[in-house]
Amino acid sequence: MTRTRIVGGKLIETTGGDYNIYTKENIVYSAATTITETGVETGVSYGDPQSPPARNEYFVKGWWSLDIEGNKVITNALPSMLVYFHLETKNIDNGNSILITLYEEDNSEPEETSNQDDKITLINSATRIETIDSKVNNNKVVIPLELSKLDNFIEDEVDKVLELYFKCTYLNESAKFPSAVDDYLKVGQIIADRYKIPGLNENGSDIASDLCYGFGVKDPLPIYPTNTVTTYKSEYENSGFIENVHNLFINKSNESHKALYSKEECYSTKYTLTTIPLIDLDINIATGLDVRVFDTLSDETLFWDFQATASLYFARGVLQGNLERMIAKFKANEGGIYEDEVLTEAIKNSTVTQKYCVDVEKYLSEKIKGNILSLDKLEDKTPYLGSFQKIRDDRSQKNKNFSRPIYNENKTEGLTIALNDIWATQVLIKELKNTGNNYTCKYEVILWDHFGLDLPDMEKVFNIIPSVGETFVTWFILQHLRGYKPFVTKIKFEKEFNGTF
């Protein structure tokens, strides 16, 4: 077939995207004056001819959905979900088979070094044989897919998110569906909440004061260079805490001191008894005097006193052993992260934790119910920073009526001295198993705290109680006048709850 177009004046063609021409023979341009070809970025390029795109004789479109009917279209899912892939065909008789292969797309991700998409083998649950074809019924193919056993694939991804599509082949025609990358099914765990950042102060601008240590000589501020903090905050938001990358912020690096306080400031701490009735007078009790007196003792004597008084007044039973292990790590002067199975189990069973998890689950269930077709809206990975009031206001705008657990109810049990006020938290949605309108959600909680003291800790009431105050005086001296490194405590556990869409 020949097509001739004759135009008496100018011919202008405008397209919003690419303009591709394919021909089996020649392309000829003739002009009485000039032929001009320009490109804004790379100019004009020449290369080998490309094959024209295949004509869709058999395939129409493909998409992912939450329902077998294909009406609840989705582009995001959580591991363990049951989802459906729909392929609409034409000109294919009922009962004929289409070759199908599930792939994870890598080519469009700039951070990936591989140019090869990963094949994901589908196994028939009844026959235990790889599923490679699916039969057409009324020009439609529906493939149910349970998103399980994908952990290794997810872990290998830089962004920890899979982007799934099917390669479909029938006779001489092959195509990827969904056809647009944006419509591929993105599968991954979802960060639902982050409260502050481990190792940084409440504003996220420098070191947390209770992680400082030194020999009574103040270091110039800031302790951490601004660009170093900025990089850490960005990496934490995108990938979470990475121990071998973020060692600086858990005192596991080689720095010998990160001092906020001078010896004079340590010697001048006081507890203020505010306004005695009928006298209208504040009375200051010098806790720094004890710091000055005990600072004459050796490190070994201070550690002996620290452990003896801490165990006597602040820990019982199995948690006494945990406290002894924490003090031993402090004495080793190694910084880093402390994790302990006994402590984690005690935290999981604590009524404080249970109340915190109830509030978390209430929030998650409401978010899941309202966004089941757009699960990406559950993501809230930017840490909440600032003053207590600012954080509370920011979180209330997102209906987050929880922040972090505080373990100060039973001060002699062992959790108060080990943790007290949790510094930072993370809530990660790991799995969602759905059956009809019901689901089971598995989520992970990480609690971060700093095993260290700052100067305001020496201005609290327990410092003026005879013998009891020695726990904190000796601890404070060892950290801020003898240079022993505080460390970061990490508690990680999983929970499940049931809900309905």
Sequence and secondary structure as in RCSB ss.txt:
>XXXX:A:sequence
MTRTRIVGGKLIETTGGDYNIYTKENIVYSAATTITETGVETGVSYGDPQSPPARNEYFVKGWWSLDIEGNKVIT
NALPSMLVYFHLETKNIDNGNSILITLYEEDNSEPEETSNQDDKITLINSATRIETIDSKVNNNKVVIPLELSKL
DNFIEDEVDKVLELYFKCTYLNESAKFPSAVDDYLKVGQIIADRYKIPGLNENGSDIASDLCYGFGVKDPLPIYP
TNTVTTYKSEYENSGFIENVHNLFINKSNESHKALYSKEECYSTKYTLTTIPLIDLDINIATGLDVRVFDTLSDE
TLFWDFQATASLYFARGVLQGNLERMIAKFKANEGGIYEDEVLTEAIKNSTVTQKYCVDVEKYLSEKIKGNILSL
DKLEDKTPYLGSFQKIRDDRSQKNKNFSRPIYNENKTEGLTIALNDIWATQVLIKELKNTGNNYTCKYEVILWDH
FGLDLPDMEKVFNIIPSVGETFVTWFILQHLRGYKPFVTKIKFEKEFNGTF
>XXXX:A:secstr
       SS      SS      SS      SS      SSS              SSEEEEEEESSTTS SB S
EE TT EEEEEEEESS  TT EEEEEEEE  TT TT    S EEE  B TTT SB  EEE SSSEEEEEEE  S 
HHHHHHSTTS EEEEEEEEETTEEEEESSSGGGSEEE  EEEEEES TTB TTSSSB GGG B SS    S SS 
HHHHHHHHHHHHHH   TTT GGGGT SS S B    HHHHHT  EEE   TTT   EEE SHHHHHHHTTS HH
HHHHHHHHHHHHHH  THHHHHHHHHHHHHHHT  SEE  HHHHHHHHH HHHHHHHHHHHHHHHHHHHH TT G
GGG   S B S HHHHHHHHHTTT      B  S TTTSHHHHTSB  EEEEEEEEEEEETTEEEEEEEEEEEEE
E   GGGGGSGGGGSTTTTHHHHHHHHHHHTS    EEEEEEEEEEEEEE 
